[in-house]
Amino acid sequence: MPGEAILDLTGTMEGLINEQQEPQAIMRKLFDLARALHQSEHVDRFAIGDGCYTLQELKRIQDQEEHDTFLARHRPGR
């Protein structure tokens, strides 16, 4: 989509994984960061690993407790 702002959060997620954060905590922190960036920087989508997600998609993953599956799919070195 032309003009769509995309920000890569892969490094942020990898840092949280390396800090041995729990999956729920990682998703909560990723979503909170994405929400803040969406509101202040008008970022539309977030690249994480080999995927690209909207704020709503990240919220759905968090709400439906799909964190383990999400993180396993995007874990570094998989």
Biopython code that builds the backbone (N, CA, C, O; Angstrom):
import numpy as np
from Bio.PDB.StructureBuilder import StructureBuilder

atoms = [
    (1, "MET", "N", (0.852, -1.180, 0.000)),
    (1, "MET", "CA", (0.000, 0.000, 0.000)),
    (1, "MET", "C", (0.894, 1.238, 0.000)),
    (1, "MET", "O", (1.733, 1.376, 0.890)),
    (2, "PRO", "N", (0.745, 2.128, -0.952)),
    (2, "PRO", "CA", (1.591, 3.316, -1.025)),
    (2, "PRO", "C", (1.416, 4.209, 0.208)),
    (2, "PRO", "O", (0.304, 4.414, 0.694)),
    (3, "GLY", "N", (2.524, 4.723, 0.692)),
    (3, "GLY", "CA", (2.478, 5.636, 1.816)),
    (3, "GLY", "C", (2.329, 4.962, 3.161)),
    (3, "GLY", "O", (2.250, 5.636, 4.188)),
    (4, "GLU", "N", (2.290, 3.651, 3.169)),
    (4, "GLU", "CA", (2.115, 2.926, 4.418)),
    (4, "GLU", "C", (3.443, 2.879, 5.167)),
    (4, "GLU", "O", (4.467, 2.512, 4.591)),
    (5, "ALA", "N", (3.432, 3.243, 6.436)),
    (5, "ALA", "CA", (4.646, 3.228, 7.247)),
    (5, "ALA", "C", (4.791, 1.870, 7.919)),
    (5, "ALA", "O", (3.876, 1.398, 8.595)),
    (6, "ILE", "N", (5.953, 1.245, 7.725)),
    (6, "ILE", "CA", (6.242, -0.057, 8.319)),
    (6, "ILE", "C", (7.501, 0.071, 9.161)),
    (6, "ILE", "O", (8.503, 0.623, 8.706)),
    (7, "LEU", "N", (7.453, -0.435, 10.384)),
    (7, "LEU", "CA", (8.599, -0.385, 11.278)),
    (7, "LEU", "C", (8.982, -1.807, 11.668)),
    (7, "LEU", "O", (8.116, -2.613, 12.006)),
    (8, "ASP", "N", (10.266, -2.116, 11.623)),
    (8, "ASP", "CA", (10.755, -3.450, 11.955)),
    (8, "ASP", "C", (10.976, -3.556, 13.463)),
    (8, "ASP", "O", (11.785, -2.826, 14.036)),
    (9, "LEU", "N", (10.246, -4.475, 14.096)),
    (9, "LEU", "CA", (10.387, -4.710, 15.539)),
    (9, "LEU", "C", (11.084, -6.037, 15.829)),
    (9, "LEU", "O", (11.056, -6.521, 16.960)),
    (10, "THR", "N", (11.703, -6.621, 14.816)),
    (10, "THR", "CA", (12.352, -7.916, 15.003)),
    (10, "THR", "C", (13.439, -7.844, 16.076)),
    (10, "THR", "O", (13.515, -8.712, 16.945)),
    (11, "GLY", "N", (14.271, -6.819, 16.014)),
    (11, "GLY", "CA", (15.344, -6.679, 17.000)),
    (11, "GLY", "C", (14.808, -6.511, 18.412)),
    (11, "GLY", "O", (15.386, -7.035, 19.364)),
    (12, "THR", "N", (13.720, -5.792, 18.551)),
    (12, "THR", "CA", (13.094, -5.619, 19.861)),
    (12, "THR", "C", (12.616, -6.957, 20.392)),
    (12, "THR", "O", (12.846, -7.283, 21.557)),
    (13, "MET", "N", (11.945, -7.741, 19.540)),
    (13, "MET", "CA", (11.453, -9.043, 19.964)),
    (13, "MET", "C", (12.630, -9.956, 20.333)),
    (13, "MET", "O", (12.581, -10.646, 21.352)),
    (14, "GLU", "N", (13.666, -9.963, 19.525)),
    (14, "GLU", "CA", (14.828, -10.806, 19.803)),
    (14, "GLU", "C", (15.472, -10.424, 21.132)),
    (14, "GLU", "O", (15.904, -11.294, 21.888)),
    (15, "GLY", "N", (15.537, -9.128, 21.415)),
    (15, "GLY", "CA", (16.087, -8.668, 22.689)),
    (15, "GLY", "C", (15.272, -9.168, 23.866)),
    (15, "GLY", "O", (15.834, -9.586, 24.878)),
    (16, "LEU", "N", (13.944, -9.130, 23.743)),
    (16, "LEU", "CA", (13.081, -9.621, 24.821)),
    (16, "LEU", "C", (13.238, -11.126, 25.004)),
    (16, "LEU", "O", (13.239, -11.621, 26.131)),
    (17, "ILE", "N", (13.370, -11.852, 23.897)),
    (17, "ILE", "CA", (13.590, -13.301, 23.984)),
    (17, "ILE", "C", (14.924, -13.578, 24.673)),
    (17, "ILE", "O", (15.006, -14.454, 25.534)),
    (18, "ASN", "N", (15.961, -12.842, 24.304)),
    (18, "ASN", "CA", (17.287, -13.037, 24.897)),
    (18, "ASN", "C", (17.315, -12.698, 26.378)),
    (18, "ASN", "O", (18.150, -13.219, 27.118)),
    (19, "GLU", "N", (16.407, -11.827, 26.818)),
    (19, "GLU", "CA", (16.305, -11.480, 28.242)),
    (19, "GLU", "C", (15.519, -12.531, 29.014)),
    (19, "GLU", "O", (15.259, -12.368, 30.206)),
    (20, "GLN", "N", (15.140, -13.612, 28.331)),
    (20, "GLN", "CA", (14.396, -14.709, 28.950)),
    (20, "GLN", "C", (13.017, -14.267, 29.445)),
    (20, "GLN", "O", (12.516, -14.776, 30.447)),
    (21, "GLN", "N", (12.416, -13.322, 28.739)),
    (21, "GLN", "CA", (11.065, -12.873, 29.078)),
    (21, "GLN", "C", (10.067, -13.990, 28.777)),
    (21, "GLN", "O", (10.281, -14.783, 27.859)),
    (22, "GLU", "N", (8.993, -14.055, 29.533)),
    (22, "GLU", "CA", (7.912, -15.009, 29.283)),
    (22, "GLU", "C", (7.192, -14.612, 28.001)),
    (22, "GLU", "O", (7.134, -13.425, 27.677)),
    (23, "PRO", "N", (6.638, -15.583, 27.257)),
    (23, "PRO", "CA", (5.937, -15.269, 26.004)),
    (23, "PRO", "C", (4.837, -14.212, 26.167)),
    (23, "PRO", "O", (4.699, -13.329, 25.320)),
    (24, "GLN", "N", (4.059, -14.299, 27.248)),
    (24, "GLN", "CA", (2.997, -13.322, 27.463)),
    (24, "GLN", "C", (3.574, -11.926, 27.659)),
    (24, "GLN", "O", (3.011, -10.945, 27.172)),
    (25, "ALA", "N", (4.691, -11.833, 28.368)),
    (25, "ALA", "CA", (5.334, -10.541, 28.617)),
    (25, "ALA", "C", (5.906, -9.973, 27.320)),
    (25, "ALA", "O", (5.826, -8.768, 27.078)),
    (26, "ILE", "N", (6.482, -10.834, 26.492)),
    (26, "ILE", "CA", (7.034, -10.383, 25.216)),
    (26, "ILE", "C", (5.931, -9.801, 24.347)),
    (26, "ILE", "O", (6.086, -8.712, 23.796)),
    (27, "MET", "N", (4.814, -10.518, 24.219)),
    (27, "MET", "CA", (3.714, -10.036, 23.383)),
    (27, "MET", "C", (3.108, -8.754, 23.944)),
    (27, "MET", "O", (2.754, -7.851, 23.187)),
    (28, "ARG", "N", (2.989, -8.673, 25.254)),
    (28, "ARG", "CA", (2.435, -7.459, 25.871)),
    (28, "ARG", "C", (3.340, -6.263, 25.581)),
    (28, "ARG", "O", (2.851, -5.188, 25.232)),
    (29, "LYS", "N", (4.659, -6.441, 25.724)),
    (29, "LYS", "CA", (5.599, -5.349, 25.473)),
    (29, "LYS", "C", (5.633, -4.972, 23.992)),
    (29, "LYS", "O", (5.690, -3.790, 23.653)),
    (30, "LEU", "N", (5.598, -5.978, 23.108)),
    (30, "LEU", "CA", (5.552, -5.683, 21.671)),
    (30, "LEU", "C", (4.291, -4.916, 21.313)),
    (30, "LEU", "O", (4.346, -3.941, 20.563)),
    (31, "PHE", "N", (3.145, -5.354, 21.850)),
    (31, "PHE", "CA", (1.896, -4.673, 21.541)),
    (31, "PHE", "C", (1.900, -3.256, 22.104)),
    (31, "PHE", "O", (1.488, -2.320, 21.419)),
    (32, "ASP", "N", (2.359, -3.085, 23.341)),
    (32, "ASP", "CA", (2.398, -1.743, 23.938)),
    (32, "ASP", "C", (3.287, -0.804, 23.128)),
    (32, "ASP", "O", (2.932, 0.354, 22.909)),
    (33, "LEU", "N", (4.438, -1.298, 22.685)),
    (33, "LEU", "CA", (5.328, -0.493, 21.857)),
    (33, "LEU", "C", (4.675, -0.182, 20.511)),
    (33, "LEU", "O", (4.713, 0.958, 20.048)),
    (34, "ALA", "N", (4.084, -1.180, 19.896)),
    (34, "ALA", "CA", (3.423, -0.975, 18.597)),
    (34, "ALA", "C", (2.295, 0.043, 18.720)),
    (34, "ALA", "O", (2.143, 0.904, 17.853)),
    (35, "ARG", "N", (1.505, -0.044, 19.783)),
    (35, "ARG", "CA", (0.402, 0.905, 19.989)),
    (35, "ARG", "C", (0.934, 2.325, 20.149)),
    (35, "ARG", "O", (0.392, 3.261, 19.562)),
    (36, "ALA", "N", (1.990, 2.487, 20.941)),
    (36, "ALA", "CA", (2.567, 3.818, 21.149)),
    (36, "ALA", "C", (3.129, 4.378, 19.836)),
    (36, "ALA", "O", (2.947, 5.558, 19.534)),
    (37, "LEU", "N", (3.805, 3.540, 19.068)),
    (37, "LEU", "CA", (4.360, 3.993, 17.788)),
    (37, "LEU", "C", (3.255, 4.304, 16.784)),
    (37, "LEU", "O", (3.368, 5.245, 16.000)),
    (38, "HIS", "N", (2.203, 3.522, 16.811)),
    (38, "HIS", "CA", (1.074, 3.755, 15.909)),
    (38, "HIS", "C", (0.435, 5.122, 16.209)),
    (38, "HIS", "O", (0.076, 5.865, 15.296)),
    (39, "GLN", "N", (0.303, 5.432, 17.501)),
    (39, "GLN", "CA", (-0.337, 6.686, 17.897)),
    (39, "GLN", "C", (0.568, 7.891, 17.691)),
    (39, "GLN", "O", (0.104, 8.936, 17.234)),
    (40, "SER", "N", (1.852, 7.767, 18.019)),
    (40, "SER", "CA", (2.724, 8.937, 17.970)),
    (40, "SER", "C", (3.451, 9.101, 16.636)),
    (40, "SER", "O", (3.690, 10.226, 16.197)),
    (41, "GLU", "N", (3.795, 8.015, 16.005)),
    (41, "GLU", "CA", (4.580, 8.077, 14.775)),
    (41, "GLU", "C", (3.760, 7.705, 13.547)),
    (41, "GLU", "O", (4.260, 7.767, 12.424)),
    (42, "HIS", "N", (2.527, 7.326, 13.748)),
    (42, "HIS", "CA", (1.627, 6.941, 12.654)),
    (42, "HIS", "C", (2.172, 5.771, 11.839)),
    (42, "HIS", "O", (2.082, 5.751, 10.611)),
    (43, "VAL", "N", (2.742, 4.793, 12.555)),
    (43, "VAL", "CA", (3.220, 3.569, 11.913)),
    (43, "VAL", "C", (2.005, 2.674, 11.672)),
    (43, "VAL", "O", (1.192, 2.462, 12.572)),
    (44, "ASP", "N", (1.887, 2.149, 10.445)),
    (44, "ASP", "CA", (0.721, 1.356, 10.071)),
    (44, "ASP", "C", (0.904, -0.143, 10.286)),
    (44, "ASP", "O", (-0.032, -0.842, 10.673)),
    (45, "ARG", "N", (2.119, -0.628, 10.034)),
    (45, "ARG", "CA", (2.388, -2.061, 10.122)),
    (45, "ARG", "C", (3.741, -2.267, 10.784)),
    (45, "ARG", "O", (4.598, -1.383, 10.809)),
    (46, "PHE", "N", (3.897, -3.479, 11.320)),
    (46, "PHE", "CA", (5.106, -3.806, 12.065)),
    (46, "PHE", "C", (5.696, -5.100, 11.535)),
    (46, "PHE", "O", (5.051, -6.147, 11.568)),
    (47, "ALA", "N", (6.932, -5.021, 11.044)),
    (47, "ALA", "CA", (7.634, -6.205, 10.566)),
    (47, "ALA", "C", (8.232, -6.910, 11.774)),
    (47, "ALA", "O", (8.925, -6.300, 12.589)),
    (48, "ILE", "N", (7.955, -8.195, 11.874)),
    (48, "ILE", "CA", (8.512, -9.007, 12.948)),
    (48, "ILE", "C", (8.917, -10.332, 12.312)),
    (48, "ILE", "O", (8.080, -11.074, 11.798)),
    (49, "GLY", "N", (10.208, -10.613, 12.356)),
    (49, "GLY", "CA", (10.693, -11.816, 11.698)),
    (49, "GLY", "C", (10.383, -11.738, 10.214)),
    (49, "GLY", "O", (10.724, -10.760, 9.549)),
    (50, "ASP", "N", (9.733, -12.774, 9.699)),
    (50, "ASP", "CA", (9.399, -12.783, 8.269)),
    (50, "ASP", "C", (7.948, -12.393, 8.017)),
    (50, "ASP", "O", (7.429, -12.609, 6.922)),
    (51, "GLY", "N", (7.292, -11.821, 9.023)),
    (51, "GLY", "CA", (5.895, -11.397, 8.871)),
    (51, "GLY", "C", (5.737, -9.895, 9.015)),
    (51, "GLY", "O", (6.647, -9.196, 9.461)),
    (52, "CYS", "N", (4.569, -9.414, 8.630)),
    (52, "CYS", "CA", (4.231, -8.001, 8.747)),
    (52, "CYS", "C", (2.813, -7.919, 9.304)),
    (52, "CYS", "O", (1.894, -8.520, 8.747)),
    (53, "TYR", "N", (2.627, -7.182, 10.399)),
    (53, "TYR", "CA", (1.377, -7.206, 11.152)),
    (53, "TYR", "C", (0.843, -5.805, 11.395)),
    (53, "TYR", "O", (1.604, -4.851, 11.560)),
    (54, "THR", "N", (-0.470, -5.701, 11.412)),
    (54, "THR", "CA", (-1.110, -4.461, 11.830)),
    (54, "THR", "C", (-1.212, -4.473, 13.351)),
    (54, "THR", "O", (-0.993, -5.503, 13.989)),
    (55, "LEU", "N", (-1.540, -3.339, 13.916)),
    (55, "LEU", "CA", (-1.753, -3.255, 15.356)),
    (55, "LEU", "C", (-2.878, -4.196, 15.772)),
    (55, "LEU", "O", (-2.782, -4.859, 16.804)),
    (56, "GLN", "N", (-3.939, -4.258, 14.979)),
    (56, "GLN", "CA", (-5.077, -5.124, 15.293)),
    (56, "GLN", "C", (-4.672, -6.598, 15.286)),
    (56, "GLN", "O", (-5.141, -7.376, 16.117)),
    (57, "GLU", "N", (-3.806, -6.978, 14.354)),
    (57, "GLU", "CA", (-3.353, -8.377, 14.312)),
    (57, "GLU", "C", (-2.515, -8.716, 15.541)),
    (57, "GLU", "O", (-2.653, -9.806, 16.095)),
    (58, "LEU", "N", (-1.657, -7.810, 15.974)),
    (58, "LEU", "CA", (-0.870, -8.048, 17.177)),
    (58, "LEU", "C", (-1.778, -8.144, 18.401)),
    (58, "LEU", "O", (-1.538, -8.966, 19.285)),
    (59, "LYS", "N", (-2.804, -7.324, 18.460)),
    (59, "LYS", "CA", (-3.754, -7.366, 19.572)),
    (59, "LYS", "C", (-4.494, -8.701, 19.585)),
    (59, "LYS", "O", (-4.697, -9.287, 20.648)),
    (60, "ARG", "N", (-4.899, -9.185, 18.408)),
    (60, "ARG", "CA", (-5.601, -10.465, 18.332)),
    (60, "ARG", "C", (-4.700, -11.592, 18.822)),
    (60, "ARG", "O", (-5.149, -12.462, 19.567)),
    (61, "ILE", "N", (-3.442, -11.585, 18.414)),
    (61, "ILE", "CA", (-2.487, -12.604, 18.855)),
    (61, "ILE", "C", (-2.358, -12.570, 20.367)),
    (61, "ILE", "O", (-2.352, -13.615, 21.019)),
    (62, "GLN", "N", (-2.257, -11.385, 20.920)),
    (62, "GLN", "CA", (-2.140, -11.234, 22.375)),
    (62, "GLN", "C", (-3.423, -11.689, 23.065)),
    (62, "GLN", "O", (-3.358, -12.448, 24.032)),
    (63, "ASP", "N", (-4.574, -11.248, 22.597)),
    (63, "ASP", "CA", (-5.847, -11.573, 23.234)),
    (63, "ASP", "C", (-6.176, -13.062, 23.164)),
    (63, "ASP", "O", (-6.732, -13.625, 24.107)),
    (64, "GLN", "N", (-5.836, -13.688, 22.058)),
    (64, "GLN", "CA", (-6.161, -15.100, 21.896)),
    (64, "GLN", "C", (-5.050, -16.008, 22.419)),
    (64, "GLN", "O", (-5.057, -17.218, 22.197)),
    (65, "GLU", "N", (-4.107, -15.401, 23.111)),
    (65, "GLU", "CA", (-3.007, -16.122, 23.748)),
    (65, "GLU", "C", (-2.289, -17.055, 22.777)),
    (65, "GLU", "O", (-2.017, -18.216, 23.082)),
    (66, "GLU", "N", (-1.993, -16.512, 21.602)),
    (66, "GLU", "CA", (-1.238, -17.251, 20.588)),
    (66, "GLU", "C", (0.250, -16.917, 20.667)),
    (66, "GLU", "O", (0.976, -17.085, 19.687)),
    (67, "HIS", "N", (0.709, -16.444, 21.829)),
    (67, "HIS", "CA", (2.087, -15.955, 21.942)),
    (67, "HIS", "C", (3.116, -17.041, 21.648)),
    (67, "HIS", "O", (4.090, -16.800, 20.935)),
    (68, "ASP", "N", (2.902, -18.246, 22.200)),
    (68, "ASP", "CA", (3.895, -19.303, 22.008)),
    (68, "ASP", "C", (4.077, -19.640, 20.528)),
    (68, "ASP", "O", (5.204, -19.763, 20.047)),
    (69, "THR", "N", (2.970, -19.786, 19.816)),
    (69, "THR", "CA", (3.020, -20.096, 18.388)),
    (69, "THR", "C", (3.675, -18.959, 17.617)),
    (69, "THR", "O", (4.520, -19.193, 16.753)),
    (70, "PHE", "N", (3.284, -17.733, 17.931)),
    (70, "PHE", "CA", (3.836, -16.550, 17.257)),
    (70, "PHE", "C", (5.348, -16.472, 17.465)),
    (70, "PHE", "O", (6.103, -16.296, 16.509)),
    (71, "LEU", "N", (5.782, -16.603, 18.713)),
    (71, "LEU", "CA", (7.206, -16.474, 19.017)),
    (71, "LEU", "C", (8.007, -17.630, 18.426)),
    (71, "LEU", "O", (9.127, -17.426, 17.957)),
    (72, "ALA", "N", (7.457, -18.825, 18.440)),
    (72, "ALA", "CA", (8.153, -19.972, 17.855)),
    (72, "ALA", "C", (8.358, -19.757, 16.356)),
    (72, "ALA", "O", (9.405, -20.110, 15.812)),
    (73, "ARG", "N", (7.363, -19.182, 15.697)),
    (73, "ARG", "CA", (7.439, -18.939, 14.248)),
    (73, "ARG", "C", (8.515, -17.889, 13.924)),
    (73, "ARG", "O", (9.146, -17.949, 12.869)),
    (74, "HIS", "N", (8.717, -16.938, 14.829)),
    (74, "HIS", "CA", (9.635, -15.833, 14.559)),
    (74, "HIS", "C", (10.919, -15.873, 15.386)),
    (74, "HIS", "O", (11.711, -14.932, 15.340)),
    (75, "ARG", "N", (11.127, -16.932, 16.128)),
    (75, "ARG", "CA", (12.326, -17.043, 16.972)),
    (75, "ARG", "C", (13.584, -17.021, 16.100)),
    (75, "ARG", "O", (13.638, -17.673, 15.057)),
    (76, "PRO", "N", (14.600, -16.258, 16.543)),
    (76, "PRO", "CA", (15.852, -16.193, 15.767)),
    (76, "PRO", "C", (16.480, -17.585, 15.633)),
    (76, "PRO", "O", (16.490, -18.372, 16.580)),
    (77, "GLY", "N", (16.993, -17.864, 14.459)),
    (77, "GLY", "CA", (17.698, -19.118, 14.223)),
    (77, "GLY", "C", (16.796, -20.318, 14.044)),
    (77, "GLY", "O", (17.250, -21.458, 14.142)),
    (78, "ARG", "N", (15.522, -20.076, 13.784)),
    (78, "ARG", "CA", (14.605, -21.221, 13.615)),
    (78, "ARG", "C", (14.843, -21.914, 12.324)),
    (78, "ARG", "O", (14.166, -22.895, 12.016)),
]
sb = StructureBuilder()
sb.init_structure("model")
sb.init_model(0)
sb.init_chain("A")
sb.init_seg("    ")
for serial, (resi, resn, name, xyz) in enumerate(atoms, 1):
    if name == "N":
        sb.init_residue(resn, " ", resi, " ")
    sb.init_atom(name, np.array(xyz, "f"), 0.0, 1.0, " ", f" {name:<3s}", serial, name[0])
structure = sb.get_structure()
